[in-house]
């Protein structure tokens, strides 16, 4: 590590002019009051003088590795150790965990402690609504009447059924839109 101050722009120009004139390094050192080593270092690489090389080992995760890691972490519900094993086997799981924590786009959420709503659950709720809408053998003349009846039955549905049903409603609507009204797996 250098002990003295770096050469100023003026000193650099002075050294370059003296060397171009054929002056020896020792003479340049005496005239500028700088050490022989700093003169040698500057003349060896005038353009790169004063730039500091960043040291240290190469990062374990390349940008490509990080992209693959973020993609896998955002699309799957698997742990850090499993991600490290499958996506980046050359990196330690703590390195993978650190990379995930540094990403502003990935936010950790705890998994809900209740079972996912299956097609059976949805079928039961749909049947409940259908029984309410068509009770007493009620028939509807047009779509508007049917929609009103469904809305009314939905409003009158007990809170417990609604609370259980509402947790997954956004997923059902998204799937219905994706399948353009065709049959869904719910």
N, C-alpha and C positions, 0 to 999 in steps of 0.2 A: 504494500500500500504506500502511495507517495506521501512523503513527510512535508514537502513544501506546497506552496500554492501553484495552481495551474498557470501555464503561460497565457498572458493576455494576448489579444489580437495584435497589438503593436509589437510585442516581443516575438510573436510568431512571424510576422512580416520581416522584422529585423533579422531573425535567424535565417529565414529563407533567402533574403537578399545577400547576406554575408556568405552563405554557402554557394550561391550562384556566382559570387565574385571569386570563389576559390579559397576562402578562408577555412582553416582547419577547425575541427570541432573544439579543440583545446583553446584556440584563440577566441572563438565565438563565446565559449564559456567564460573566459576572463573578461571579455568586453561587456557581456550582458549581466554578469554576476550570477549566473545560473549554473547548476551542476552539469557535468559532462553527461550524466545519465539522462537528464531531462532533454538535453540537446539531441542525444542519440535517439531517444524515444520519439521526439517530434519529427526528426528527419527520416526516421524509418517509415512513418505513416502520417504524413501531414494532415490528410483528410480525416482519418480516424482518431486523431489525437484528441483526448478529452472526452471521448465517448466511453461509457462504462458498459462492459458486457454483463448481462444478468447471469449470475451464477446459479448453482443448484441443479438438482436432478430434473430430468424432463417430467412433465406431469403424467401421472398414470393413466388418466382418462383424456383421450383426444377429443376435439369437438364432435367428431363422428360418434365416438363412444357415448358422449353425453346426450346427443340427440336420440340415439337408439335407447338409451336408458330412460330419458324423459318420456319417450313414446311408449315404452313398455310399462313404465310406472303409472302413466295417466290412463292407460287402457285396461289394466288388469289389477285385481285385488290380490297381490302377492307381496310377501315380505321382502325386506332388503336383502336378506341372505339368499333368497331364491333368485332375486334380480341379479345379484352379483354372480351367482353360479351360472345363470343362463345367458345373460346379456354381455357381461364383462368378466369372463372367468379369470383374466389376468390381474384384476384389481380386488383388493380386500373389501369385505362388506362395509367396513367403516368408511372407506373412501367413497363407495357408492352412496352410503347414507349421507355423507357430507355434501356430495354433489346434488342430491335430491333436495336437501335443506336449502341449498344456495339458489335453487330455481324459484323465481317469483311466481311461476305459473302453476306449480304443484303445491296444493294445500292439503295437509293431512286431515282427514276426517275419520272419526271412529265409526266402526261398522255398527249398525243398529242391532240391538239385541232382541229382535223378533224375526220370525220366519217370513220369507218372501211370500207375497200373495200368489197362490197357485191358480191354475185355471179352474179348479174345483171351487175355490173361494169365490172367484168372480162369477162363476156359473150360479152359485147359491144366491148371491146378491142380485144378479140379473133376474133370476126366477122370483125373488121376493118382489122386485119392482113390477115384473110382468103380472104376478098375482094381484098386486094392488091396482094396476092399471086396468086389467080385464076382469076384475071381480064383478060378480052379478051378471056375467056374460055380456058385458058392455061392448058395443061396437062403435067405431068412429068413422064418420063420413069422409073426413079428409085428414091430411097430414097435420094441419094446424091444430085440430082438436086433439090428435094423438100426442103431439108435442106438449100441449098444455096439460094433459093428463099425466104424462111422464114427469113433467116439472112439479106438478102438485104432489104426486106420489113420492118424488125425491125429497121435497120439502118436509113431508110428513114422516119420512123415514126416521126411526129412532136414532138418537145421537150415537149410541154405541156402534151400530152398524155403519153409520157415516164415518165415524172416527177411524174405524178399521179400514174402510174403503178408501178414504181420502189419501192415505199415505202413499199409495201407488198410482193415483189417478193420472198424474202427469206422464208417467211411462205408458199407460194405456192409450192416452190421447195421441202421444207421439207415434206409437206403433200403428194406430188406426190411420193417422195421416200418411205415414210412410207407406202403408199397404193400400192407400187410396180407397178406404172403405171396405176392402175385402176382408175375409176372415182373419182374425188375429189369434194368437195363441192363448189369450186370456179366456 
